[in-house]
Amino acid sequence: MIDQLRLAATHRRILKILLREHLPGVEVWGYGSRVSGRGHEGSDLDLVLRGPGLDEIPFERLMNFEEAVRESTIPILVEARDWARLPERFHQEIEREHVVVVEATGNTDIIGRPFRDD
């Protein structure tokens, strides 16, 4: 299956590890140009983080995740936004075209396989 995030397998693996480590239990959606097909190899990766009950994710957890991504070998900018902190008009836009990267349970990956490091 084609990776809808247009991200190399190595970098997907790193991203999944960082999400599991820093944001367990958070549902993660990809959206924007990488998902719509309008992006290119160097386009940033837009993620929206949907905390349990759609409550705000503690700011420290967000910052720790963003720092871990910056320090990783992922060669593109990863923009992570907390769903609870976004205006409603952004919710509607994201809901129109997104892919689920991590389900709320955190147990499956972007194409529904068990969430593993490989």
N, CA, C and O atoms as a DFTB+ gen file, in Angstrom:
472 C
 N C O
     1  1       0.847      -1.185       0.000
     2  2       0.000       0.000       0.000
     3  2       0.890       1.245       0.000
     4  3       1.916       1.279       0.679
     5  1       0.502       2.247      -0.749
     6  2       1.257       3.495      -0.813
     7  2       1.096       4.243       0.497
     8  3      -0.013       4.363       1.017
     9  1       2.190       4.740       1.026
    10  2       2.178       5.504       2.267
    11  2       1.515       6.854       2.009
    12  3       2.048       7.677       1.264
    13  1       0.377       7.078       2.613
    14  2      -0.366       8.313       2.383
    15  2       0.322       9.546       2.950
    16  3      -0.043      10.665       2.591
    17  1       1.291       9.373       3.813
    18  2       2.027      10.526       4.349
    19  2       3.211      10.894       3.467
    20  3       3.839      11.934       3.667
    21  1       3.517      10.046       2.494
    22  2       4.660      10.266       1.610
    23  2       5.940      10.481       2.425
    24  3       6.680      11.447       2.241
    25  1       6.152       9.536       3.323
    26  2       7.285       9.584       4.239
    27  2       8.012       8.245       4.150
    28  3       7.376       7.191       4.162
    29  1       9.320       8.280       4.063
    30  2      10.114       7.054       3.962
    31  2       9.830       6.129       5.149
    32  3       9.543       6.598       6.250
    33  1       9.912       4.826       4.923
    34  2       9.619       3.838       5.959
    35  2      10.438       4.074       7.221
    36  3       9.910       3.966       8.327
    37  1      11.706       4.393       7.073
    38  2      12.573       4.653       8.235
    39  2      12.036       5.812       9.057
    40  3      12.024       5.752      10.287
    41  1      11.598       6.854       8.393
    42  2      11.108       8.039       9.094
    43  2       9.724       7.807       9.690
    44  3       9.407       8.353      10.747
    45  1       8.889       6.995       9.018
    46  2       7.589       6.610       9.605
    47  2       7.814       5.859      10.899
    48  3       7.128       6.089      11.894
    49  1       8.791       4.949      10.876
    50  2       9.098       4.141      12.058
    51  2       9.530       5.039      13.218
    52  3       9.067       4.870      14.346
    53  1      10.406       5.980      12.940
    54  2      10.867       6.916      13.982
    55  2       9.693       7.729      14.515
    56  3       9.551       7.902      15.725
    57  1       8.856       8.224      13.613
    58  2       7.701       9.019      14.024
    59  2       6.789       8.215      14.943
    60  3       6.343       8.720      15.973
    61  1       6.510       6.968      14.574
    62  2       5.637       6.127      15.401
    63  2       6.234       5.884      16.780
    64  3       5.513       5.902      17.778
    65  1       7.522       5.662      16.846
    66  2       8.185       5.452      18.132
    67  2       8.058       6.708      18.996
    68  3       7.744       6.619      20.183
    69  1       8.299       7.862      18.406
    70  2       8.223       9.117      19.164
    71  2       6.795       9.411      19.619
    72  3       6.586       9.887      20.735
    73  1       5.825       9.133      18.773
    74  2       4.431       9.329      19.171
    75  2       4.072       8.423      20.334
    76  3       3.448       8.866      21.298
    77  1       4.458       7.170      20.252
    78  2       4.141       6.226      21.319
    79  2       4.833       6.631      22.625
    80  3       4.249       6.527      23.704
    81  1       6.071       7.089      22.516
    82  2       6.840       7.453      23.704
    83  2       6.306       8.725      24.377
    84  3       6.182       8.778      25.601
    85  1       5.995       9.737      23.582
    86  2       5.647      11.044      24.143
    87  2       4.151      11.320      24.222
    88  3       3.724      12.160      25.015
    89  1       3.347      10.631      23.416
    90  2       1.916      10.921      23.359
    91  2       1.074       9.647      23.377
    92  3       0.241       9.449      22.493
    93  1       1.281       8.779      24.373
    94  2       0.493       7.537      24.414
    95  2      -0.988       7.858      24.596
    96  3      -1.353       8.780      25.326
    97  1      -1.829       7.083      23.922
    98  2      -3.272       7.263      24.045
    99  2      -3.844       8.408      23.235
   100  3      -5.045       8.672      23.298
   101  1      -3.005       9.089      22.474
   102  2      -3.450      10.216      21.659
   103  2      -3.692       9.743      20.235
   104  3      -2.841       9.082      19.640
   105  1      -4.857      10.084      19.690
   106  2      -5.137       9.794      18.292
   107  2      -4.426      10.838      17.438
   108  3      -4.457      12.027      17.756
   109  1      -3.792      10.402      16.364
   110  2      -3.008      11.309      15.528
   111  2      -3.510      11.217      14.093
   112  3      -3.617      10.133      13.519
   113  1      -3.814      12.381      13.530
   114  2      -4.236      12.470      12.133
   115  2      -3.210      13.256      11.353
   116  3      -2.663      14.243      11.847
   117  1      -2.947      12.817      10.128
   118  2      -2.152      13.598       9.188
   119  2      -3.093      14.357       8.272
   120  3      -4.152      13.851       7.900
   121  1      -2.706      15.568       7.910
   122  2      -3.529      16.378       7.005
   123  2      -2.602      17.297       6.209
   124  3      -1.385      17.265       6.391
   125  1      -3.163      18.089       5.353
   126  2      -2.364      19.048       4.598
   127  2      -1.855      18.489       3.297
   128  3      -2.375      17.498       2.784
   129  1      -0.822      19.139       2.757
   130  2      -0.355      18.844       1.400
   131  2       0.182      17.422       1.230
   132  3       0.035      16.848       0.151
   133  1       0.790      16.845       2.242
   134  2       1.302      15.475       2.109
   135  2       0.164      14.475       1.971
   136  3       0.309      13.459       1.291
   137  1      -0.954      14.751       2.602
   138  2      -2.103      13.851       2.536
   139  2      -2.911      14.101       1.258
   140  3      -3.406      13.162       0.635
   141  1      -3.037      15.357       0.880
   142  2      -3.868      15.703      -0.285
   143  2      -3.188      15.387      -1.612
   144  3      -3.845      15.324      -2.651
   145  1      -1.863      15.186      -1.575
   146  2      -1.134      14.930      -2.811
   147  2      -0.600      16.193      -3.466
   148  3       0.011      16.129      -4.533
   149  1      -0.826      17.333      -2.840
   150  2      -0.345      18.601      -3.405
   151  2       1.055      18.957      -2.918
   152  3       1.614      19.971      -3.336
   153  1       1.626      18.141      -2.047
   154  2       2.953      18.418      -1.512
   155  2       4.053      17.838      -2.368
   156  3       3.806      17.260      -3.426
   157  1       5.259      18.000      -1.896
   158  2       6.437      17.446      -2.557
   159  2       7.324      16.827      -1.485
   160  3       6.999      16.877      -0.299
   161  1       8.431      16.250      -1.898
   162  2       9.302      15.524      -0.978
   163  2       9.713      16.354       0.241
   164  3       9.850      15.810       1.336
   165  1       9.909      17.654       0.066
   166  2      10.346      18.507       1.163
   167  2       9.228      19.187       1.930
   168  3       9.495      19.973       2.839
   169  1       7.963      18.895       1.578
   170  2       6.834      19.518       2.275
   171  2       6.819      19.107       3.743
   172  3       7.218      17.999       4.099
   173  1       6.348      20.028       4.589
   174  2       6.242      19.684       6.001
   175  2       5.133      18.653       6.195
   176  3       4.273      18.474       5.333
   177  1       5.170      17.985       7.337
   178  2       4.163      16.997       7.692
   179  2       3.286      17.618       8.766
   180  3       3.756      17.938       9.858
   181  1       2.014      17.783       8.450
   182  2       1.058      18.363       9.388
   183  2       0.345      17.249      10.136
   184  3      -0.247      16.354       9.533
   185  1       0.413      17.320      11.464
   186  2      -0.265      16.352      12.319
   187  2      -1.202      17.096      13.254
   188  3      -0.883      18.187      13.727
   189  1      -2.353      16.507      13.519
   190  2      -3.231      17.024      14.556
   191  2      -3.365      15.926      15.600
   192  3      -3.584      14.758      15.276
   193  1      -3.231      16.323      16.849
   194  2      -3.215      15.406      17.977
   195  2      -4.542      15.521      18.719
   196  3      -4.922      16.602      19.169
   197  1      -5.232      14.411      18.839
   198  2      -6.561      14.401      19.463
   199  2      -6.473      13.614      20.768
   200  3      -6.509      12.384      20.782
   201  1      -6.357      14.365      21.863
   202  2      -6.211      13.754      23.176
   203  2      -7.462      13.018      23.612
   204  3      -8.533      13.215      23.037
   205  1      -7.336      12.164      24.632
   206  2      -8.492      11.439      25.159
   207  2      -9.622      12.410      25.505
   208  3      -9.400      13.414      26.183
   209  1     -10.823      12.107      25.038
   210  2     -11.965      12.973      25.285
   211  2     -11.878      14.301      24.553
   212  3     -12.652      15.217      24.829
   213  1     -10.939      14.407      23.622
   214  2     -10.658      15.637      22.874
   215  2     -10.281      16.795      23.801
   216  3     -10.453      17.965      23.457
   217  1      -9.764      16.445      24.985
   218  2      -9.275      17.451      25.924
   219  2      -7.900      17.923      25.493
   220  3      -7.215      17.250      24.723
   221  1      -7.499      19.086      25.995
   222  2      -6.168      19.609      25.683
   223  2      -5.092      18.643      26.175
   224  3      -5.208      18.043      27.244
   225  1      -4.065      18.515      25.380
   226  2      -2.902      17.723      25.750
   227  2      -1.995      18.644      26.556
   228  3      -1.782      19.789      26.157
   229  1      -1.457      18.178      27.676
   230  2      -0.575      19.048      28.458
   231  2       0.542      19.632      27.591
   232  3       1.193      18.925      26.822
   233  1       0.740      20.925      27.736
   234  2       1.701      21.654      26.920
   235  2       3.101      21.033      26.997
   236  3       3.800      20.969      25.986
   237  1       3.507      20.585      28.158
   238  2       4.842      19.985      28.324
   239  2       4.994      18.735      27.450
   240  3       6.056      18.515      26.868
   241  1       3.949      17.922      27.356
   242  2       4.009      16.725      26.510
   243  2       4.162      17.109      25.047
   244  3       4.924      16.480      24.313
   245  1       3.433      18.146      24.618
   246  2       3.555      18.621      23.240
   247  2       4.971      19.097      22.951
   248  3       5.556      18.758      21.922
   249  1       5.511      19.884      23.867
   250  2       6.854      20.429      23.673
   251  2       7.906      19.313      23.650
   252  3       8.839      19.356      22.848
   253  1       7.757      18.324      24.519
   254  2       8.705      17.209      24.543
   255  2       8.657      16.422      23.232
   256  3       9.696      16.010      22.716
   257  1       7.446      16.212      22.690
   258  2       7.315      15.515      21.417
   259  2       7.978      16.325      20.305
   260  3       8.758      15.784      19.522
   261  1       7.671      17.612      20.234
   262  2       8.237      18.452      19.181
   263  2       9.764      18.498      19.259
   264  3      10.441      18.481      18.230
   265  1      10.296      18.554      20.460
   266  2      11.752      18.558      20.617
   267  2      12.353      17.231      20.157
   268  3      13.388      17.209      19.491
   269  1      11.702      16.134      20.515
   270  2      12.199      14.811      20.108
   271  2      12.197      14.677      18.588
   272  3      13.119      14.094      18.018
   273  1      11.175      15.208      17.931
   274  2      11.115      15.149      16.465
   275  2      12.240      15.986      15.868
   276  3      12.904      15.552      14.927
   277  1      12.455      17.180      16.408
   278  2      13.535      18.048      15.895
   279  2      14.900      17.380      16.045
   280  3      15.768      17.543      15.187
   281  1      15.092      16.636      17.122
   282  2      16.373      15.985      17.378
   283  2      16.513      14.654      16.639
   284  3      17.591      14.060      16.632
   285  1      15.439      14.189      16.022
   286  2      15.480      12.918      15.298
   287  2      16.115      13.117      13.927
   288  3      16.531      14.218      13.565
   289  1      16.176      12.034      13.185
   290  2      16.726      12.100      11.825
   291  2      15.645      12.313      10.769
   292  3      15.920      12.204       9.574
   293  1      14.430      12.614      11.193
   294  2      13.365      12.915      10.230
   295  2      13.763      14.211       9.526
   296  3      13.925      15.243      10.178
   297  1      13.924      14.166       8.193
   298  2      14.525      15.298       7.476
   299  2      13.573      16.432       7.087
   300  3      13.963      17.361       6.380
   301  1      12.330      16.353       7.550
   302  2      11.367      17.398       7.200
   303  2      10.799      18.004       8.476
   304  3      10.912      17.428       9.558
   305  1      10.198      19.155       8.333
   306  2       9.534      19.814       9.442
   307  2       8.239      19.076       9.750
   308  3       7.437      18.820       8.852
   309  1       8.035      18.736      11.012
   310  2       6.799      18.104      11.461
   311  2       6.071      19.121      12.327
   312  3       6.567      19.529      13.377
   313  1       4.890      19.525      11.877
   314  2       4.054      20.493      12.598
   315  2       2.961      19.722      13.324
   316  3       2.097      19.124      12.683
   317  1       2.987      19.728      14.650
   318  2       1.990      19.016      15.445
   319  2       1.108      20.030      16.164
   320  3       1.606      20.909      16.867
   321  1      -0.196      19.903      15.986
   322  2      -1.158      20.817      16.588
   323  2      -2.137      20.032      17.457
   324  3      -2.549      18.925      17.112
   325  1      -2.499      20.627      18.583
   326  2      -3.470      20.031      19.496
   327  2      -4.875      20.387      19.017
   328  3      -5.224      21.565      18.929
   329  1      -5.675      19.380      18.712
   330  2      -7.043      19.563      18.228
   331  2      -7.832      20.498      19.153
   332  3      -8.555      21.377      18.684
   333  1      -7.691      20.307      20.450
   334  2      -8.468      21.082      21.417
   335  2      -8.108      22.567      21.404
   336  3      -8.886      23.393      21.880
   337  1      -6.953      22.911      20.872
   338  2      -6.514      24.304      20.842
   339  2      -6.755      24.970      19.481
   340  3      -6.479      26.158      19.317
   341  1      -7.259      24.225      18.525
   342  2      -7.511      24.774      17.189
   343  2      -8.920      25.344      17.090
   344  3      -9.844      24.818      17.709
   345  1      -9.092      26.410      16.321
   346  2     -10.442      26.939      16.083
   347  2     -11.315      25.924      15.337
   348  3     -10.810      25.103      14.571
   349  1     -12.608      25.991      15.565
   350  2     -13.568      25.075      14.955
   351  2     -13.455      25.036      13.435
   352  3     -13.616      23.972      12.838
   353  1     -13.181      26.173      12.793
   354  2     -13.086      26.184      11.322
   355  2     -11.945      25.292      10.836
   356  3     -12.034      24.719       9.750
   357  1     -10.866      25.163      11.628
   358  2      -9.769      24.261      11.272
   359  2     -10.207      22.807      11.429
   360  3      -9.812      21.950      10.639
   361  1     -11.024      22.528      12.449
   362  2     -11.530      21.165      12.638
   363  2     -12.240      20.705      11.372
   364  3     -11.989      19.611      10.867
   365  1     -13.128      21.555      10.867
   366  2     -13.909      21.197       9.681
   367  2     -13.011      20.963       8.477
   368  3     -13.237      20.032       7.704
   369  1     -12.002      21.795       8.314
   370  2     -11.072      21.664       7.188
   371  2     -10.288      20.343       7.283
   372  3     -10.151      19.622       6.295
   373  1      -9.786      20.044       8.462
   374  2      -8.996      18.829       8.670
   375  2      -9.876      17.585       8.494
   376  3      -9.441      16.599       7.899
   377  1     -11.095      17.628       9.004
   378  2     -11.993      16.478       8.893
   379  2     -12.298      16.128       7.441
   380  3     -12.561      14.968       7.124
   381  1     -12.265      17.117       6.563
   382  2     -12.554      16.868       5.145
   383  2     -11.510      15.982       4.477
   384  3     -11.846      15.163       3.621
   385  1     -10.254      16.139       4.861
   386  2      -9.194      15.372       4.192
   387  2      -8.059      15.097       5.182
   388  3      -7.212      15.950       5.447
   389  1      -8.075      13.890       5.708
   390  2      -7.040      13.476       6.662
   391  2      -6.846      11.965       6.574
   392  3      -7.652      11.253       5.976
   393  1      -5.772      11.499       7.176
   394  2      -5.559      10.065       7.356
   395  2      -5.253       9.837       8.829
   396  3      -4.606      10.659       9.478
   397  1      -5.722       8.721       9.342
   398  2      -5.443       8.377      10.734
   399  2      -4.051       7.751      10.778
   400  3      -3.803       6.712      10.165
   401  1      -3.163       8.390      11.500
   402  2      -1.795       7.897      11.645
   403  2      -1.733       6.915      12.811
   404  3      -1.137       5.844      12.700
   405  1      -2.355       7.288      13.929
   406  2      -2.446       6.424      15.106
   407  2      -3.871       6.516      15.620
   408  3      -4.364       7.613      15.881
   409  1      -4.537       5.384      15.770
   410  2      -5.890       5.368      16.323
   411  2      -5.851       5.754      17.795
   412  3      -4.795       5.711      18.426
   413  1      -6.988       6.126      18.333
   414  2      -7.075       6.574      19.720
   415  2      -6.501       5.552      20.691
   416  3      -5.942       5.924      21.723
   417  1      -6.631       4.275      20.375
   418  2      -6.102       3.239      21.254
   419  2      -4.587       3.161      21.174
   420  3      -3.934       2.622      22.067
   421  1      -4.030       3.709      20.085
   422  2      -2.590       3.652      19.896
   423  2      -2.086       2.298      19.466
   424  3      -0.878       2.062      19.456
   425  1      -2.993       1.396      19.107
   426  2      -2.590       0.022      18.817
   427  2      -2.375      -0.276      17.348
   428  3      -1.872      -1.349      17.015
   429  1      -2.742       0.642      16.447
   430  2      -2.552       0.366      15.040
   431  2      -1.881       1.546      14.357
   432  3      -1.911       2.673      14.852
   433  1      -1.280       1.266      13.220
   434  2      -0.584       2.315      12.480
   435  2      -1.455       2.835      11.351
   436  3      -2.652       2.551      11.297
   437  1      -0.855       3.592      10.456
   438  2      -1.578       4.300       9.405
   439  2      -2.403       3.387       8.501
   440  3      -3.411       3.835       7.954
   441  1      -2.024       2.156       8.331
   442  2      -2.817       1.276       7.470
   443  2      -3.419       0.107       8.252
   444  3      -3.737      -0.935       7.680
   445  1      -3.571       0.291       9.561
   446  2      -4.297      -0.672      10.354
   447  2      -3.532      -1.873      10.848
   448  3      -4.120      -2.800      11.405
   449  1      -2.208      -1.872      10.649
   450  2      -1.407      -2.985      11.143
   451  2      -1.091      -2.777      12.622
   452  3      -1.176      -1.651      13.111
   453  1      -0.730      -3.836      13.343
   454  2      -0.316      -3.652      14.733
   455  2       0.802      -2.609      14.806
   456  3       1.683      -2.568      13.947
   457  1       0.754      -1.782      15.825
   458  2       1.693      -0.689      15.999
   459  2       3.014      -1.264      16.517
   460  3       3.141      -1.621      17.688
   461  1       4.013      -1.345      15.590
   462  2       5.311      -1.941      15.921
   463  2       6.407      -0.982      15.532
   464  3       6.169       0.013      14.848
   465  1       7.611      -1.289      15.973
   466  2       8.768      -0.463      15.673
   467  2       9.344      -0.705      14.285
   468  3      10.163       0.087      13.819
   469  1       8.944      -1.768      13.618
   470  2       9.571      -2.100      12.337
   471  2       8.873      -1.527      11.152
   472  3       9.307      -1.737      10.020
